[in-house]
Amino acid sequence: MRTSWVLFFLPVLATPRLCAGDHENSCICKFALAGAPGGILGEGVLAAVHGYASGNPRIIDSLMTEALTLGAQLGLETLNTDIIMAATNNLALI
């Protein structure tokens, strides 16, 4: 996992709520722009992120940044729901 992908999940200026489909497209688009491989997100990851963030783009970006950082530190090739839970705990979202 390349740590440069983390840079694409910086907080956005506007904070309208995103529906699950919008969130998924946003994350996938950011990964594609960063040159990430297609299989970087495991099953259920996007749904877990959207659930914890309640559609808030700033929280989504913070959560994904934390998850990518943890994944890079652990040398993971694919993020899973356990990493999302750890990132959520680190950010005190639950």
N, C-alpha and C positions, 0 to 999 in steps of 0.2 A: 504494500500500500504506500503510495507516494504522499508525503506530507504536504506537497504543493496543492493537493486537492482541497485541503482545509481552507485555503485562501478564498475559495469560491463560495463559502458559506458565512460570509460576513453579514452582519445585520443590515436589513434594508431600511430605507427612510420611511416608507409608508407602512401602515400596519393594518390593512384590511384583512379580514378573515379569508382563508383559502379553503375550498372544499377539498375532499380527499383526492379527486382527480387532478385538480390544479396543483396541489402539493406534489403529487407523484410526477407530473410533467415538469415542474420546476426543478426538482432534484435530479431527474434523469437528464434534463437539458444542461444543468450545471456540470454534472459529471462528464457528459459528452464533450462540452467545451473544454474541460480540463484534460481530456484525453484518457479518461479512466476506462478500463475494460467494462464491458456490459454486465458482467456478473458480480459486481462489487457489493451489491445489496442482496442479502439473503431473503428467503421467504418470510413475509410478515413484517419486515423492517419498516416499510413505508407506512403501513397501517398503524404500527406501534408509535412511530414518530408523530403521525397526525393525531393519534389519540392523546398522547401526552401533551402536545403543543396546542390542542384545541383549535387548530387552523391558524394560529398566530404566526406570521412569517418570521418575526424576530426570534421567537422561541424555537421555531423549526430550524433556523440558521444556527442558533446557539447549540441546540441539541445535536445537530448533524456535525458541527465543528468539533464538539466534545467527543462524539462517537468516532469520528475519523481520527482524532488525536489518540484516543485509547486504542483503536484498531492498529494504528501505525506503531504505537509503543509495544503492542503485543505481537507485532509482525503478522497480523491477519491479512489474508487476501480477500476475505468476504466479511462484511459486517453482518451480525446476526442480532436477534432480539435480546440476547444476554448483554451485548455491548450497548444496545440502546437503553436497557434498564440501568446499567452501570453509569452511563452518561446522564441519565435522568436523576439518579441518586447524587451524582457529583454536582449537578446544577440545582439540587433540592427542589425538583418539580413535583415530587410526590410527598 
